[in-house]
Amino acid sequence: MQTQLTPQMRSEARAVMQACRTDFDRLCSDVTPGGGRILACLQSHAGQLTSPCAQALPRAQALRDSAGGAPK
């Protein structure tokens, strides 16, 4: 069961998407969204990420964790 995203969480998610759009297009465009696959792909390419995306990834992980999406 997933938690409903708050407006603040949605805003944070949009900021992360903006920060990582170029990296997603360059490194993970073949990844099907859902289940944390995009986040996992970006994390697997950590050494190749632009600075804004690398700085945003911890926020993305925190959002996923707080939304109940992280496997335990």
Secondary structure, 3 states (H helix, E strand, C coil): CCCCCCHHHHHHHHHHHHHHHHHHHHHCCCCCCCCCHHHHHHHHCHHHCCHHHHHHHHHHHHHHHHCCCCCC
